Amino acid sequence: MTATDPFAAFQADYRHHRRRARLTFWLAAAILAAIFWITADMANFFRVTQVTLPDGSREDRWILLAGLPRLGDYVAKTIPELGWRSLGADLADWFWRWRVWLDLLVETLLIAFMATSLGVAAGFLLSFPAARNLSPAPALVWITRRFLEIARTVPELVWALIFVFCFGVGPMAGVLAIALHCTGSLGKLYSEANENVDMRPVEGVRAAGGSWFEQMRYGVVPQVLPNTLSYTLLRFEINVRSSSIIGYVGAGGLGQELRTAVSLQEYTDLSALFLIILATVFLIDWGSERLRHRVIGLEGT
């Protein structure tokens, strides 16, 4: 056996693993491409439809290209006519219901805040028994995870419909719907952060005679607090958008104005409401980023 045999064996083993990696990659790519093609076909992505041309004749077009001009027409309808000389009057006419929209925006923010508070509290408490490395009993992991899955699997609009049926039209239904969905989503994110903690501080608290709750409080919470804050702020931003939509089913907030504008084809009202929601989300995102940087010590960045 020569001195180069180990190196030759290493090269042969490396080429073998490279061939397997390439084969796995192309096989996975082929499977994903096939799934994408089947899904696109089921969604009528490749459908051909007939469109009427300006001269009255009809022609076959790919449905995506046929529909894009309609999208442009719809967006154009939502943009009001603004003149430089009459800009003040035009803006006043565009945001003609601003007092009503402002009240509903405040209601939307309160729904999102209340729902986020409830969801954070419930999701944070359930994240500890849902973590495999922290749960006091294996059965508790299964039960907690199934509950969190149910809570986040059912769409918020469906929860809102259920709670509207139970408690009637109003913000309470919206708060409960978003809070339940938020519990499921944040509980999963928090539990995954808990499973990645360093267990040495937990073992130290346990060795000192600390209870399970003290192990969580002093061994886990300080480690996951930055991630918890980041997830919470992101979820609040999401909940603001969600609370703007669930008003469609009578759960309060700006959603009821969106539904009215769509039903009555008040296109410029739609763009005004969109700008209000966009500005609100932008301010929340900016404030959340500043708060998160302050907490983790990055105020100057």
C-alpha positions in Angstrom: 0.0 0.0 0.0 1.5 3.3 -1.0 1.5 6.6 0.9 -0.9 8.2 -1.6 -3.6 5.6 -1.1 -5.3 7.5 1.8 -5.5 10.6 -0.4 -6.8 8.6 -3.3 -9.4 7.0 -1.1 -10.4 10.5 0.1 -10.8 11.8 -3.5 -12.8 8.7 -4.5 -15.1 9.2 -1.5 -15.4 12.9 -2.2 -16.4 12.3 -5.9 -18.9 9.7 -4.7 -20.6 12.2 -2.3 -20.5 14.9 -5.0 -22.3 12.6 -7.5 -24.9 11.8 -4.9 -25.3 15.5 -4.0 -25.8 16.4 -7.6 -28.2 13.6 -8.2 -30.2 14.6 -5.1 -30.3 18.2 -6.2 -31.5 17.5 -9.8 -34.0 15.0 -8.5 -35.4 17.5 -6.0 -35.5 20.2 -8.7 -37.4 17.9 -11.1 -39.9 17.0 -8.4 -40.5 20.7 -7.5 -40.8 21.7 -11.2 -43.4 18.9 -11.7 -45.4 20.1 -8.6 -45.2 23.7 -9.8 -46.4 22.7 -13.3 -49.3 20.7 -11.9 -50.3 23.4 -9.5 -50.1 26.1 -12.2 -52.3 24.0 -14.5 -54.9 23.4 -11.7 -55.0 27.1 -11.1 -55.7 27.8 -14.8 -52.4 29.6 -15.1 -52.0 28.4 -18.6 -55.6 28.9 -19.7 -56.3 30.7 -22.9 -59.4 32.9 -23.2 -61.0 35.1 -25.8 -60.8 38.9 -25.6 -62.6 41.6 -27.5 -60.3 43.9 -29.4 -61.0 47.6 -29.9 -62.2 47.0 -33.5 -64.8 44.5 -32.2 -62.9 41.3 -33.3 -62.1 38.5 -30.9 -58.8 36.9 -30.3 -57.4 34.1 -28.1 -55.0 35.4 -25.4 -53.2 33.9 -22.5 -55.4 34.7 -19.5 -52.6 36.4 -17.6 -51.9 38.8 -20.4 -55.6 39.3 -21.0 -56.2 40.2 -17.3 -53.3 42.5 -16.7 -54.9 45.5 -18.6 -58.0 45.0 -16.5 -55.9 45.3 -13.4 -54.4 48.5 -14.7 -57.9 49.9 -15.4 -59.1 49.0 -11.9 -56.0 50.7 -10.3 -56.5 53.8 -12.5 -60.1 54.1 -11.2 -58.9 54.4 -7.7 -56.6 57.3 -8.4 -58.4 60.6 -8.2 -57.8 63.6 -10.4 -55.5 66.0 -8.6 -54.8 69.5 -9.9 -52.0 71.8 -8.6 -54.3 74.8 -8.4 -57.1 72.9 -6.8 -54.9 70.5 -4.8 -56.5 71.4 -1.4 -60.0 70.9 -2.6 -59.1 67.7 -4.5 -57.5 66.3 -1.4 -60.5 67.3 0.7 -62.8 65.6 -1.7 -60.5 62.5 -1.8 -60.4 62.1 2.0 -64.0 63.4 2.5 -64.8 61.0 5.3 -61.5 61.4 7.1 -63.2 62.0 10.5 -65.1 58.7 10.2 -62.0 56.9 8.9 -59.9 58.3 11.7 -62.3 57.0 14.4 -62.3 53.6 12.7 -58.5 53.7 12.4 -58.3 54.2 16.2 -60.7 51.3 16.6 -58.5 49.2 14.3 -55.4 50.0 16.3 -57.1 49.2 19.6 -58.4 45.9 18.2 -54.8 45.0 17.1 -53.3 46.1 20.4 -55.8 44.2 22.5 -55.6 41.1 20.3 -51.7 41.2 20.3 -51.6 41.6 24.1 -53.9 38.6 24.6 -52.0 36.6 21.9 -48.6 37.4 23.3 -49.6 36.5 26.9 -51.2 33.1 25.8 -48.6 32.3 23.2 -45.7 33.1 25.6 -47.2 30.9 28.4 -47.9 28.0 26.1 -44.5 28.2 24.4 -42.7 26.6 27.4 -44.8 23.4 27.6 -44.7 23.3 23.8 -40.9 23.1 23.7 -39.5 19.6 23.8 -36.5 20.5 25.8 -38.5 22.4 28.5 -41.9 20.7 28.8 -42.4 19.0 32.2 -44.3 16.1 30.5 -44.1 14.6 26.9 -47.9 14.4 26.7 -48.1 18.2 27.4 -46.0 18.9 24.4 -48.4 17.0 22.1 -51.5 18.6 23.6 -50.1 22.2 23.5 -48.7 21.9 20.0 -52.1 20.5 18.7 -53.9 23.4 20.2 -51.5 25.9 18.7 -51.9 24.3 15.3 -55.6 24.5 15.5 -55.5 28.1 16.6 -53.3 29.3 13.7 -54.7 26.9 11.0 -58.2 28.3 11.1 -58.1 31.7 9.2 -58.8 34.8 11.1 -61.9 35.6 9.0 -63.3 32.2 9.9 -62.7 32.8 13.6 -64.3 36.3 13.2 -67.4 34.7 11.6 -67.7 32.3 14.5 -67.3 35.0 17.1 -69.7 37.3 15.4 -72.2 34.5 15.5 -71.5 34.0 19.2 -71.1 37.6 20.5 -72.7 39.7 17.7 -71.3 42.4 15.5 -68.6 44.6 17.0 -64.9 44.8 18.0 -65.1 42.0 20.5 -65.4 39.4 17.8 -62.4 40.9 16.0 -60.2 41.0 19.1 -61.0 37.3 19.9 -60.5 36.2 16.3 -57.1 37.9 15.9 -56.0 37.0 19.5 -56.7 33.3 18.9 -54.8 33.2 15.6 -52.0 35.3 17.1 -51.7 32.8 20.0 -51.1 29.9 17.6 -48.6 31.8 15.5 -46.6 33.3 18.3 -46.8 30.2 20.4 -45.0 28.3 17.6 -42.4 31.0 17.1 -41.7 31.4 20.8 -41.5 27.6 21.4 -38.9 27.3 18.6 -36.8 30.0 20.2 -37.1 28.2 23.5 -35.8 25.0 21.9 -32.6 26.8 20.8 -31.6 28.1 24.2 -28.4 27.1 26.0 -29.5 24.6 28.7 -26.6 25.3 31.0 -28.3 28.2 32.8 -31.5 26.1 33.2 -29.4 23.2 34.7 -27.7 25.7 37.0 -31.1 27.0 38.4 -32.2 23.4 38.7 -29.1 22.4 40.6 -29.6 25.3 43.0 -33.0 23.9 43.8 -35.2 26.1 41.6 -38.6 25.0 40.6 -39.7 24.5 36.9 -41.1 28.0 36.8 -37.9 29.5 38.3 -35.9 27.6 35.7 -38.0 29.1 32.9 -37.9 32.6 34.5 -34.2 32.8 35.2 -32.7 30.3 32.8 -34.8 30.7 29.6 -36.6 34.1 29.5 -33.4 36.2 29.5 -32.1 34.3 26.5 -35.2 34.5 24.4 -36.3 38.0 25.3 -34.8 39.7 22.2 -36.4 37.2 19.8 -39.7 37.4 21.7 -39.7 41.2 21.3 -38.9 41.0 17.6 -41.7 38.4 17.0 -44.2 40.5 19.0 -43.5 43.7 17.2 -43.8 42.0 13.8 -47.0 40.3 14.9 -48.5 43.6 16.0 -47.8 45.0 12.5 -49.5 42.0 11.0 -52.5 42.3 13.3 -53.0 45.9 12.3 -53.5 44.8 8.7 -55.7 41.9 9.8 -57.9 44.1 11.9 -58.3 46.3 8.8 -59.8 43.3 6.9 -61.9 41.4 9.4 -64.4 44.3 9.5 -65.6 42.7 6.3 -67.6 40.3 8.4 -68.7 42.8 11.0 -65.8 42.6 13.4 -65.1 46.3 13.6 -62.4 48.6 12.3 -61.7 50.0 8.8 -62.7 46.8 7.2 -66.4 47.8 7.2 -65.5 50.9 5.2 -63.5 48.8 2.7 -66.5 46.6 2.3 -68.8 49.6 1.7 -66.3 51.1 -0.8 -66.1 47.9 -2.7 -69.8 47.2 -2.7 -70.7 50.8 -3.8 -67.7 50.9 -6.3 -66.3 54.0 -4.6 -62.9 53.5 -6.1 -61.2 56.6 -4.8 -62.3 55.8 -1.3 -60.5 52.5 -1.7 -57.2 54.3 -2.5 -57.7 56.7 0.4 -58.2 53.9 2.8 -55.2 52.0 1.4 -53.0 55.1 1.9 -54.2 55.4 5.5 -53.4 51.8 6.3 -50.1 52.1 4.5 -49.1 55.1 6.5 -50.1 53.5 9.7 -48.1 50.3 9.0 -45.1 52.4 8.0 -45.2 54.3 11.3 -45.6 51.1 13.3 -42.7 49.5 11.5 -40.5 52.5 12.0 -41.4 52.7 15.7 -41.0 49.0 16.2 -37.5 49.1 14.6 -36.4 52.0 16.9 -37.8 50.2 20.0 -36.1 46.9 19.1 -32.8 48.6 18.4 -33.0 50.4 21.7 -33.6 47.2 23.6 -30.7 45.3 22.0 -28.4 48.3 22.2 -28.3 49.4 18.5 -29.7 52.9 18.9 -27.1 54.5 16.6 -27.6 52.1 13.7 
